[in-house]
Amino acid sequence: MCQKAEQNFRCAACGDLLEIVYPHWSITPIDAAVLRDLWRQRRTSRLPVDESGVWRFREVLPDFHDRQEIITLREGNTPLYEMPSCARIAGMQQLYAKHQGMNPTGSFKDTGMTVAASVARREGFRWVACASTGNTSASMAAYAPRGGMRSLVLIPEGKVSWGKLSQALDYGAVTCQLKTDFDGCMRVLNEVVQRMPVYLLNSVNPYRLEGQKTAAVELMEQFDWQPTDHVIVPGGNLGNSSALGKAFIEMKQLGLISALPKVSIIQAEGANPLVRTMRENGGKKLITVQAETAASAIRIGNPASWKKAVGVLQTTGGTVEQVSEIEIALAKAEIGADGIGCEPASAVTLAGLKKLVKQGFVKSGESVVLILTGHLLKDPEFTLKFHRGDLFAGTGSEKEADILKPQQRAPIVLDATMDAVIRTLKEADDQLEM
Ligand code: F0G
């Protein structure tokens, strides 16, 4: 473990993050109709790489000559749901959610991890590592042993939900809780990878973004290659919005779609570096913040991929918006009440959409997809606190949180009798009729 690992994912000349490009696409153009057919046919194949909703689209991914090197948990293949009651609440005629929480470890990270972890294995790394707010670490911890590798996780102590922490432990990661925030974990890890031969699997790794791109490809396939007007995505370290935007731009270049959806990025008010950067200097220079939000997945003040995200906003014509803690909590309960559910960070999408509709940026007849990034069960503590009415207890927002009461359904403790249950059922039914 003493050789030096060369893995700075930044350009030596300008310092920007590297990006994977495919010059051969313009030299030998690929026929869009042939690609669509090929991808559809693979859906009936039993080959692991075809069963993966990422590798099924391998023509738009880095080439892997030896398929045996690919580590796949059959990621991707995530559902597109109609969200009728959320549509009504947001003032839309129709609304869709693509649920990336339906991936093998419960978040969108798996789509990127299958590619970057496969690269680590191909390059012969014994160790992979990441700093994380929880989902990247859960995903990396799962993919590493599938490829015969060990994993090192750096997470902020006390700021990662138990669901995510327990995944990393169960999948066998060496899990270090550092007394700092995500940005501090990232700083320490950057120093570690300069000294030790561990492969960095954060989203600064451009292979991660290539895998995450496929969610957008799959989405367009689910819409029969008719681009939607808007795609709305949460923003943390800004890798995912960058990946999705890159995918739409590439699909347009390849002739797979005829127009670009506007990709808009939503952040929590307390973790809003991109919103401030866009509003205060038009995306020219990153404004970092000391991040604070109960949506712990996006508690990030110094996002690595900010420049790529600015490029996506500018190229697709999307916008940025920020939402309060109460707006996030309300939106999460509304997504839950549509029978879908998600983790808090994903709910910023619906909260943001409501604002974008009010501002007129999104019109009620337009087609909109919310990218739900993580599963409801990732953070049950948030959900329980919400329904018990404890989420804002002791905070400055306690009074304001009264507006959440109609959404709250705390568990009801009863005597073990039929009468007690029937009385409760009738009361609930009467309330429905009111
Ligand atoms: N939603 C969820 C559920 C996430 O876990 C993350 C990021 C995001 C949204 C934001 O995506 O960073 O690409 O802008 N989670 C990372 C992690 C940081 O460590 O799990 P982003």
Residues whose N, C-alpha, C, O or C-beta is under 5 A from the ligand:
A	BS01	F0G	A131 S132 T133 G134 N135 T136 S137 P234 G235 G236 N237 L238 G239 N240 S241 A297 A345 S346 T373 G374
